[in-house]
Amino acid sequence: MAAMTTSTIDRPARAAATRRRGRPRIWRGAVLALAACYFLIPLAASFVFTVHTPGQGVSFEAYTALLAADGFTDSLLLSLSLAAATIALALLLAVPALVAVRLGAPRLRPVVEVMCMLPLVVPPIALVTGVSTVLRWGPDQLSRTPLYQTFLAVQNEEFPLVLVLAYTVLALPFVYRSLDTGLRAVDVPTLVEAARNCGASWPYVVVRVLLPNLRAALAGAAFLTLALVLGEFTIASLLGFEPFAVWIVTISGSQARMSVAVSVLSLLITWALLLLLSRAGTAAATAAPSRDSSRTSRKEP
Amino acid sequence: MTALSQPPTPVAGGASRRRRRRRGPRTHLAALPLLGFTALCFGLPVGALLYGAVTRTDPDTGATAVTGEHLARSLQGPYLGSLIGSVQLSALTALIGSVLGVLIAQAIVTSRSRALRDAALTASGVLANFGGVPLAFAFIATLGISGVVTQLADLTSLGWNLYSFTGLAVVYLYFLTPLMVLVIVPALDGLRPQWREAAQNAGASGRQFWLHIGLPVLAPSLLGGFVLLFGSAFAAHATAAALVGGSVPLVTLKIADALSGNVLVGQENVALALSLDMILIAGLVMAVYLPLQRRSARWLR
């Protein structure tokens, strides 16, 4: 509009210039505002839903009653211990393999990469059909052999080891990607040789030289695994266990308000963890690039 | 716990030479646990899945024969419908999510505000991980039958229903769009301003720039992002299970039903065959995605 009222000499050029400068700004603001609405409204609405009962006013009962709720602490503790075990197992398996591949077995590298990436091709629901088929073999065919005891131990209600194994498989692609980016920023052979020449033992090299250099990558891998395990529903529910995510669905029928409250809380916890992680990432400047790439990998939706 | 407290290892010439010779096999050994683990915990279930999908065991005689009937049945009637439903939902949400993600990413990249960029990327990282059960409940509290926004805007009278194909698409976009933002921001950063200036100096309009330079450079990243979104939406089970139960035909829900025995007895093998179908589709997706990702990485250096 402004361009039309100015002098007529260079009107087209001026109009074009205004359009070029003005339009993107409006366009950008509109896009960002709409996106903010779409992403913030569900969060705000969920919070309102948990604290406001129509006709009864505001109360924080859904949050305060949480700790006393039946099964809350049990399922949360189960999920957290599963997460800890999964993180430990995934890192224990992946770190030595990836370091070894860089140090002395480059020919194994494609094998390790394919092995770690394959689980991406198998959706969790497909994996669980396979797992339950294998578990069904137990009573059918192995009931007389000592292996049967292993099958029972793996499915222990208190601490279902089978879930740890399945989650580790699901987490491997993300752990691999995070660690691989971290290792790419570090010259592993030189570091190891320097440390060894100074007389350091192998455990010392790994614990005091390699792992500190991989801190951000390890934190990224651990965060993604934790997010994956805390939110995992498919495998646990189909195998009949009740960790956190399954518990939320179980109580949703009778206590809708509380299930939404727990969902909001779990988002806040994820947010806090990610902030913590990026803090750890900036502290260890060497492996900073691993942050961005590890964020793009994700847990089961 | 300093270097001094560690007993110095003898590094005599003979010892180190012996170590060098031993390093090859020893580094191989460090990769073995990972390979063994994936072979057992990933290979065994997937092997069982394949075996069960293509064989049939006669309950009377116990004889096992190879058959294609499960696969054939998984491609008929309601099962085929669920596969098509899943593909449609995934393709639609991936397409919309890609477009929205690119628009948001472009708005983030072109804005000069560092704070906005950091906040948006962190938020994307969290929201892309905010799938599954909590997301479903957040949307039930927002747009469900007694949801806050539904009641405020009286959406029910407008024909809104969260527990439908459209509703599910709106929910899926909540985690797919941030994922696209994360994937595409590095690619948009890779579009150098010099290219745009060169194009403008050569007399190209904005449209021509995007048509002949921007889009061709971005194409692999765009397509790769689309495929990644498709794969995520296709494999999603928890969100749909917590949200719609069974009212929208999706292959993941059908598999879960068949596994937990909600349908006729003897459907387990159809569940396995459906899982195999899913693996094939997901494998196809990955086969498209990985080369594209490698190609797009070329421009991002």
Interface residues (C-beta under 8 A of the other chain):
Chain A: R20 P24 W27 R28 V31 L32 A35 Y38 F39 I41 P42 L43 A45 S46 V48 F49 T50 H52 P54 L92 L93 A94 P96 A97 V99 A100 V101 L103 G104 A105 L108 V111 V112 M115 C116 M117 L118 P119 L120 V121 V122 P123 P124 I125 A126 L127 V128 T129 G130 V131 S132 T133 V134 W137 L165 A166 T168 V169 L172 R196 N197 C198 G199 A200 S201 Y204 R208 L224 A227 G231 E232 F233 T234 S237 L238 A245 I248 V249 S252 A256 S259 V260 V262 S263 V264 S266 L267 T270 W271 L274 L275 S278 D292 R295 T296 R298 K299 E300 P301
Chain B: A3 Q6 P7 P8 T9 V11 S16 R23 G24 R26 T27 H28 L29 A30 A31 P33 L34 L35 F37 T38 C41 F42 L44 P45 V46 G47 A48 L49 G52 L100 L103 I104 Q106 A107 I108 T110 S111 L116 L121 T122 A123 S124 G125 V126 L127 A128 N129 F130 G131 G132 V133 P134 L135 F137 A138 F139 I140 A141 T142 L143 G147 V148 V149 Q151 Y172 L173 Y174 F175 T177 P178 L179 L182 V183 P186 G206 G231 S232 A233 F234 A235 A236 H237 A238 T239 A241 A242 T252 I255 A256 L259 S260 E268 A271 L272 S275 L276 M278 I279 A282 G283 M286
